[in-house]
Each structure stands twice: as structure tokens, then as C-alpha cells.
Amino acid sequence: MKKFCGAVLISCFLLTGCSAVNDFRVSRQLDLGQQYLIDLEYDKAMLAYSKALQIEPKEMEAYKGLSDVYTAQDEVDSSINVLKKGLAVAEDMSSSEKDADTNAVIRRMNTQIVTQLTDLGDEAFKKEDYDTAVKYYKDLIIYDQEEEDSYLKLSGAYEAMGDLEQALEVLNDAEVTARRLTEEIERLTVRYEIKKEYEELLARLSSMIQANDGELAKEVLLTQEFLDLVAKLEEPLIMQQSSEQYTVVYPNGYVYLGQMKDKKRDGYGNYYTNNLERYVVYAGEWLEDKPNGNGRIDTVVYTNQSTHSPNYFGTGFFTDGISEGDFNFSVYYQNGNRYDYLFSNVNGIPPRLERKNGKNLVGYSISDGSHYFLMSDSSIFAVPNFETEGYNSIFTNTLNTRGN
């Protein structure tokens, strides 16, 4: 019996001693890894943390250290993969294996992976790489299940892709209940039902815009179905057509086809409006959701059998939708007559030459000097819906051209 007890004591001593030696060896490698990281010797730091994990595969400090090494080298995906592995190991550990220090490291690891996944997802979203954003946001929810922003980000990425059904599903399956989530579910539900109800109309609308067909525009944009759609919109209905092309229907009935950035018109695009009398399109450059740069506005009047209802177009430079500087303007009639003007606009208004018939005479036709152009005090050369307050765009009003 004494021999047996002695053997047990020796065994315990050996086990305890071995454990203490391992603890010392792990601590030594962790200290080395930290010092190498401070000294920017990344290869040596990685080797030290890897050795610590070879000795103790459940050492959370080693996983955290390795992720820090990758982060310092701007290898964020590798950092995330290390953190995932470490957190998976921690998930399988019993509560008795986690002391206060270990739990503190696990919390820091979780905070770090949430931050890195959020940053990578947001970066991809800004670049309009929505597939990549979805991948990161899905992982984000795994490590941030109780934060509503995680669900809103994933839902927003799906919405940007035009997948309203999946965007709604993410919010409905969220493991948290919050006011913002509820409001977003209500908003997306309305958008989803609108898009589903008017799916065929929206497809015809996209085809019309891509073809730049004024007659087809008349058939689509003047239908009661389209007017019903517009009446239901409280915010723009954005549909991504390709990696760079979007179709957007606005609550005021205007339609846009072109490039966008952060849900704003940015790049090159066409902007359409329609009513019972005329069809207007601006084609040109956009910045910060407004016409900024070179562009052209065309107006086709449906009731143009009379010379009192001409078609017309203008080309020039626009600042926030207002013509600025040289502006070429042409008026043409059903009988083939055309009159060209050149204006030098300031805030959309050319200088007045004289007052005539209660209006401002602002120019004589450069193609036929016997014709002149009259402009009312409230008229301005601007893209429709971007006029200065108190003014109306020439392109949505009846023109006044007269012969001497």
C-alpha cells in the first residue's frame, strides 16, 4: 500500500512538474512573440506564437498574437481566419479551462474579429462589391448576433443587389428585436411588394430607357400603371441592372438610368421625365446626385404639329443642374425649320439684350438672324427638377421664338 501511494505521489509530481514546464515554455514564446512584434520582426513573431500553440493548442493569447502579426502586415483576411480558429477552439473548451485572463482574451478576440469583418464589409460595400460585402457581413452576424447593425448591414447589401426578398429574410430572422429593425422591415416590405407587383412594368421601363425610345417612353411613363407605381413610392426605387448601371424611379415620376455611388447618381447617366405634352431627357455627367459636368437636354413635344410647340435641345456645362457658361440651344419644328442660339449663362440665365413684349430678349438665332428668343423673368436653363427656387426650366415650359 505504501509503495502504491508513493507511486501515485511521484506520478502527480511528474505531471505537475511537466505542466509547470509547459506553462513556462508557452509564456516564454508569448513574450518573444510580443517583443518581435514590437520590433517589427514579423517572421520571428509568427514563429514564436506558432511554437506556443504547438505546446498548448488552447492558448488564446497565441491566437490573438498571431492575428496581430497578420494585422500589422495588412493581411486582414489571414488575421480573421486565425481568430475564427481560436474562437472555435474556445467554444469547445469547458468552463473549468477558462480562467478570468483567458475569458478576457476571448472577449478581445471577438471584438477584433467584429471590427475587422465590419471594416472589410464596409469597404467592399463602398466599392459596390456587394457579393464580397455579403460574405463579410454574414460572418459578422456569427460573432455579433446581438447587435442590430450587423443585420442591417447584411440586409442593406442584399437591397443594393436588388434582392429585396433576401434583404427582408435577414431582418425577419434576426435574433434581436429593436426599433430600427422593425422600421426597416416595414420599409423593405413596402418596397418588395411594389417591386413584385410592378415587375413586368419595371422590365419594360428598363428596356425603354436602354433604347432611349421617346415613343416607348410615352407608352410606359404615361400609363396609369406607372402613375400608380409612382404614387406608392415614398423613396427612390433603385434597381441594379449590371455592375455599373442602375435604373431608378423617383417619387416625382422621374426615371434615371446610369451610374451610381453610395445610392447617389454619380458618373454618366440619363434622366427622364414625361407628361401628357412632352418628353424630356438629360444625358450627361453626374456628381453627388446632381447634374455636374457636360450634358445635353432634349425635349420632344407630342403636340408638335403646330409651330407653336417646337422640339428643342441644349448642350453645355451644368453646375448642380444649372447651366453655366456657353450654352448651345436649338429649336426645331415639324416643318423642318431650325434655329440655333448661343448663350453665355450665369446661374442658368443669359444676359438680357432688351425688354420685348413683357419678356427678356436674350439672343438672335445664329442660323437666321431674323429670329430671336424671348425668356420670361421666371425661366432658367436648367435640368428639370433642379431649378433654382422661383424659376422654371425652359425645357418644361412653352418656348417663345419670334421673327422680326
Buried (B, 14 or more C-beta within 10 A) or exposed (E): EEEEEEEEEEEEEEEEEEEEEEEEBBBBBBEBBBEBBEEEBBEBBBBBBBBBBEBBEBBBBBBBBBBBBBBBEEBBEBBBBBBBBBBEBBEEEEEEEBEEEBEEBBEBBBEBBBEBBBEBBBBBBEEBBBEBBBBBBBBBBEBBEEBBBBBBBBBBBBBBBBBBEBBBBBBEEBEEEBEEBEEBBEBBBBBBEBBEBBEEBBEBBBEBBEEBBBEBBBEBBBBEEBEEBBEBBEEBBBBBBEEEBBBBBBEEBBBBBBBBBEBEBBBBBBBBBBEEEBBBBBBBBBBEBBBBEEBBBBBBBBEBEEEEBBBBBBBBBBBBBBBBEEBBBBBBBEEEBBBBBBBBBEEBBBEBEEEBEEBBBBBBBEEEEEBBBBBBEEBBBBBBBBBBEEBBBBBBBEBBBEEE
